[in-house]
Structure formats: C-alpha cells, structure tokens
Amino acid sequence: STSTASLESALTAWRAQIETDLKGADFNKRLVTRTLEGIALQPLYTRADLPSSVSMAEKPGEAPFRRGWTTQWTCRRLQSIHRPDAAAFNKALRDALMNGQDAVVLPRLDAPGPAWSPSQLDDLTTALADVEMMAVPVHLGTGADPLPAAALYLAHAKTRGIAADKLSGSVAADPIGETARIGRAPADDAALLDNLAGWTRWCATHAAGVRTVGIDASIWSAAGANAVQELGFALATLAEYLREFEGRELASLTVLQHTLVTFGVGPKFFTELSKFRAWRVLVSKLLAGMEIDPAAAKGMAVHAKVGSWNKTQLDAHANMLRSTTESLSAVLGGVDGLQVPSFDEALNQHSVMGERIARNLHAILSEEFGFSNPQDAGGGSWY
C-alpha cells in the first residue's frame, strides 16, 4: 500500500541519517541495548515492527488475551498491615478500609519473626471485627498446606453467620513455590497436593469466590530472576499443577478459576509492563498445547507485588519514586490486584505515614491519572 511504501521510505532515510551521524561507529553497539532477558532493544519502533501474527482487530477480553483479560479497570488495592497484635491490626485495617483500601491482606499463619499472625480463632475474630467480609475480599496466605488456614477462616465465617458462598478473596497454597522458597519439601508432596486438590474441589462447590491454588512467582524475582525466567518458572508451575490435579480428577477449568498468580515487580518499567502482557499469551499457548480451551485462561487472577530487593535504607523516601514507577508498570500491564509496601519497609518501620502513602498511590493511579479510561493503555505502543 501507499502508506507502507511511505513508511519504508521514511525508515530508509532515517537509517541513512543515523549512519551519517554515527560517523562510522557500529549501529548495533551504539544504539541497540541488550537486556538481561536477551532482548535487543532498537532505538526506534514503528508499525512495521508489529508481528504479522498480531491482528489489529484483537480486542481486550478476547483470547489469546494479548490486550488483557477484561475491558474494565479491576485492579484491587492490596496492602499488608504489620502490627504486634490482632487488636492493633484490626484498628489499622478498619482505618485503611475507610481510606481507600478495598481488600484485606492477612499475615500468613506461619509468618516468621515477632509479627502477629492469625494462628488462633480468637485472634482472627479480633482482627476481622467490624469488617464486612461479604463486601471486601479477604486474602489469607497459607504456605504449602491450605487446610489449617482454610479451617480457621471457615470457622470464623461460621461464627459470624456468613455463608461460604458469600466469601471472596483467597486462601491459596503453593506447595511448589514453598519448596523452592525454603529449599526443601515442607511435607510429603503427594499429601500436600491431595489437600490442595480437596480444598479446591470443596470451594468449587461451596465457595466459588475463594481462590485456592497459588503460584507465587515473586520468590523468583526476589532471588534475582529476570522477567523471562520469572515467567518461565510461573508457567512451569502452572503446567505441573494442571497435570497433578488432572490425575486427581479435578477439571482444568476448575483449577484455573481458582488460581491466583503473584508476580514481583522490578525497576525495568517497559520490561515489567510487557511481562504481564506476555503472561496471558503464554498461558493461552500452554493451554492450547495441553488441549485445554485457551479462553479458560480468563478465569485466572494475576496480582503484582512491588519488589523489595531494590529498595534502599539510606534514603527511604526514594522508595516512593521506585514504588510509583513499578506500580504503574503493573497497572498498565493489566493486573487484577496490586500490593504496594510502605516506603520505610526497608527499615522495618511500617509507619502509619508509609502505609498512607502506599494506599494513596493506588488512588492516584486509579482516580487521578486517567489510566483506567482506555481499555488497554499500552496496546497502541509499537515498542
């Protein structure tokens, strides 16, 4: 077409001018940047770089989900709250919910160190007092075995007269990820997978809004993995769970509808943005290869956790800037939930001001910058 010919002519002229300006220097060495993922970043991108396999007719919410799971802003505002006891946690949680937070993130039952964790029913009851569990999702980390946390959570709901089918959030276990995190299997692998399959099967019938299968890919980025490696480990974990649960007569569609994947977010803005977009495509291809309808990938949820490995203790306020750009890359990548730490978490302080700044960052991204207006803000970038 005429437009294609004009573009090719313009690119040829541009390249000729660049070669002149370089005065004999190597174009690839001076202007092409190679990332840790092995990607060669060019100095210029145009519509000529769009792969022929990508159709301009693709829309958000359609497989293979190159443009996102959904057409609407769905990013939940997640925030960890660190307090020494259940009563203090409840006070801070209610304050957070009244000031913009729209989800509850409880500490793991086996949380290390002196921090409080809801290991007893009385503690959980105190922590969630006056919190409308039918209005906000509750996320309770479980480690490798979901049953202790599940029993505690359901017992609390029963004491408050809340039916299981009214609950939402996650009580999700990741035995594969936990094994990688601590360097050994915390218990018998088969028994852990049996428990996870049973918990997922129960929720599919009685508590459809609760996610049970966790894939915590953030452990890999925290350990130094680049974006491609983090995606690869997450994809391998998903494939393994699908195979294991198939042998336990649990339908793949059920597994995907109850799966929550959590990625870390690092400082490479465009790489991180692309990572979340690439995840959806990879999952679609994985499902097609396993003879599962790729559209089933839409049932999954993806959360992002702003990383801690690049946060500084020397100038903690600089962490606000880093968290902002990292959060934005995740939001533009299309995550379903975002967890932002306090800027002073690197100092192990978790101040009220730090929590407020983190919470306000969610509000700025969702309500002030206008990123929620376009269906896919990154979809028009050739880069």
Buried (B, 14 or more C-beta within 10 A) or exposed (E): EEEEEEBEEEEEEEEEEBEEEEEEEEEEEEBEEEBEBEBEEBEEEBEEEEEEEEEEEBEBBBBBBBBBBBEEBBBBBBBBBBBEEBBBBBBBBBBBBEEBBBBBBBBBBBBEEEBBBBBEBEBBBBBBBEBEBEEBBBBBBBBBBBBBBBEBBBEBBEEEEBEBEEBBBBBBBBBBBBBBBEEEEBBEBEEBBEBBBBBBBBBBEEBBBBBBBBBBBBBBBBBEBBBBBBBBBBBEBBBEBBEBBBEBEBBBBBBBBBBBBBBBBBEBBBBBBBBBBBBBBBBBBBBBEBEBBBBBBBBBBBBBBBBEEEBEEEEBEEBBEBBBBBBBBBBBBBBBBBBBBBBBBBBEBBBEEBBBBBBBBBEEBBEEEEBBEEBBBBBEEEE
